[in-house]
Amino acid sequence: MKSAKGRGGEADFIMFSTIMLLLSIGIIMIYSASAWTSGIKYGDDMYFLKRQLMWAVIGIIVMIVLMGIDYHKLKRITGIAMIATIPLLLAVFAFPAINGARRWIPLGFANLQPSEIAKYVVVLYLAKSMDYKGEKIKSFIYGVAPYLLISGFYAGLVLAEKNLSICSVIMIVTFILLFVAGARAWHTFGIVTPIGLLAGIFLIFSADYRRARLLSFLDPWKDASGDGYQLIQSLLALGSGGIWGLGLGQSRQKCYYMPEPHNDFIFAIIGEELGLIGCIFLIMLFVIFVWRGIRTAINAKDTYGTLLATGITSIIAVQAIINIAVVTGSMPVTGVPLPFISYGGSSLVINLAAMGVLLNISRQSSSNKIKL
């Protein structure tokens, strides 16, 4: 397939190919992970596959459209998007909780998750404002603090939905953008980092269910049928896969041992069916994506493009790291989907829309490219 051409040149073909490969693997593994349970529950082993395919097609169309639109036009709608996101984040409280959390707005044909929109809206705002602020970013009062407050406001609304994971993603990406924009190291590492760590510790121990997750992470076998159950099943799946895996479709843990195996813990099913080799291959795809995202950020023709590309790349990278760390027992269980792989319609379309923006930035790269 030829790279799409546009103003300034061609889109990054390696990045585009990596995104499509990740998406293809996700669709295949969602079918493999969900076929057994969806066949019993819905009488159709392709129930989740059909829905994910539909959203994938919509997402690809949106990605291609945004790939052809100058990313600078996003500046015009940033303010509107910020305002519109607030009522969406509040609207979730008007609907019944799902698994103890209020994160979704049921639309009948799908569930919209406003926090998925919020994380990219925050990046749009930060990139636009930091580009305008310039050297004033070096001031803590005028450069750093306002961004912490605004990002913290949106992160706080997300946290109120009992979604600490996306709340953390928003604040981590804010930290990354502050660093890339030129904030002083003393401000980012000496002030922001300790405050973030203390806030994280406080939030974990301020809620019983978060504290229970931490304790189950430290010793999941202490409550093997309760808080530690999901992590134990994940480790059993990964261990059963060995180096080469049991084979595509041959997972045992997906057969009502692993709760909703096509969602946040799909990486465990990948490890069970495709083994260590499959896991490494998937991780390498994310590494390649991050490499091309960094390359796009460095070669962007202006500061706004650099910050926007950095923010979008960081969201995918941080979510992938957190998800894989949770599934492998490297950090406490939290609900972060694996980008392009985990089941979820609104999340997939929004992520692919962001990829369209990132690819458009790559099309408008500076002529003085840095080879990476």
Secondary structure as the mmCIF struct_conf table of DSSP 4:
data_model
#
loop_
_struct_conf.conf_type_id
_struct_conf.id
_struct_conf.beg_label_comp_id
_struct_conf.beg_label_asym_id
_struct_conf.beg_label_seq_id
_struct_conf.end_label_comp_id
_struct_conf.end_label_asym_id
_struct_conf.end_label_seq_id
HELX_LH_PP_P HELX_LH_PP_P1 LYS A 2 ALA A 4
STRN STRN1 LYS A 5 GLY A 6
TURN_TY1_P TURN_TY1_P1 ARG A 7 GLY A 8
STRN STRN2 GLY A 9 GLU A 10
HELX_RH_AL_P HELX_RH_AL_P1 PHE A 13 TYR A 42
BEND BEND1 GLY A 43 GLY A 43
TURN_TY1_P TURN_TY1_P2 ASP A 45 MET A 46
HELX_RH_AL_P HELX_RH_AL_P2 TYR A 47 MET A 67
TURN_TY1_P TURN_TY1_P3 GLY A 68 GLY A 68
BEND BEND2 ILE A 69 ILE A 69
HELX_RH_3T_P HELX_RH_3T_P1 TYR A 71 LYS A 73
HELX_RH_AL_P HELX_RH_AL_P3 LEU A 74 ALA A 91
HELX_RH_3T_P HELX_RH_3T_P2 VAL A 92 ALA A 94
BEND BEND3 PHE A 95 PHE A 95
STRN STRN3 ILE A 98 ILE A 98
TURN_TY1_P TURN_TY1_P4 ASN A 99 GLY A 100
STRN STRN4 ALA A 101 ALA A 101
STRN STRN5 ILE A 105 PRO A 106
BEND BEND4 GLY A 108 PHE A 109
STRN STRN6 ASN A 111 LEU A 112
HELX_RH_AL_P HELX_RH_AL_P4 PRO A 114 LYS A 133
HELX_RH_3T_P HELX_RH_3T_P3 GLY A 134 LYS A 138
HELX_RH_PI_P HELX_RH_PI_P1 PHE A 140 VAL A 144
HELX_RH_AL_P HELX_RH_AL_P5 ALA A 145 ALA A 160
TURN_TY1_P TURN_TY1_P5 GLU A 161 LYS A 162
HELX_RH_AL_P HELX_RH_AL_P6 LEU A 164 ALA A 181
TURN_TY1_P TURN_TY1_P6 GLY A 182 GLY A 182
HELX_RH_AL_P HELX_RH_AL_P7 ALA A 185 ALA A 185
HELX_RH_PI_P HELX_RH_PI_P2 TRP A 186 VAL A 192
HELX_RH_AL_P HELX_RH_AL_P8 THR A 193 SER A 206
BEND BEND5 ALA A 207 ALA A 207
HELX_RH_AL_P HELX_RH_AL_P9 ASP A 208 LEU A 218
HELX_RH_3T_P HELX_RH_3T_P4 PRO A 220 ASP A 223
TURN_TY1_P TURN_TY1_P7 ALA A 224 GLY A 228
HELX_RH_AL_P HELX_RH_AL_P10 TYR A 229 GLY A 241
TURN_TY1_P TURN_TY1_P8 GLY A 242 TRP A 244
BEND BEND6 LEU A 246 LEU A 246
TURN_TY1_P TURN_TY1_P9 LEU A 248 GLY A 249
BEND BEND7 ARG A 252 ARG A 252
TURN_TY1_P TURN_TY1_P10 GLN A 253 TYR A 257
BEND BEND8 MET A 258 GLU A 260
TURN_TY1_P TURN_TY1_P11 PRO A 261 PHE A 265
HELX_RH_AL_P HELX_RH_AL_P11 ILE A 266 ASN A 299
STRN STRN7 ALA A 300 ALA A 300
BEND BEND9 LYS A 301 ASP A 302
HELX_RH_AL_P HELX_RH_AL_P12 THR A 303 VAL A 327
TURN_TY1_P TURN_TY1_P12 THR A 328 GLY A 329
BEND BEND10 SER A 330 MET A 331
TURN_TY1_P TURN_TY1_P13 PRO A 339 ILE A 341
BEND BEND11 SER A 342 SER A 342
HELX_RH_AL_P HELX_RH_AL_P13 GLY A 345 ARG A 363
TURN_TY1_P TURN_TY1_P14 GLN A 364 GLN A 364
STRN STRN8 SER A 365 SER A 365
BEND BEND12 SER A 367 ASN A 368
HELX_LH_PP_P HELX_LH_PP_P2 LYS A 369 LYS A 371
#
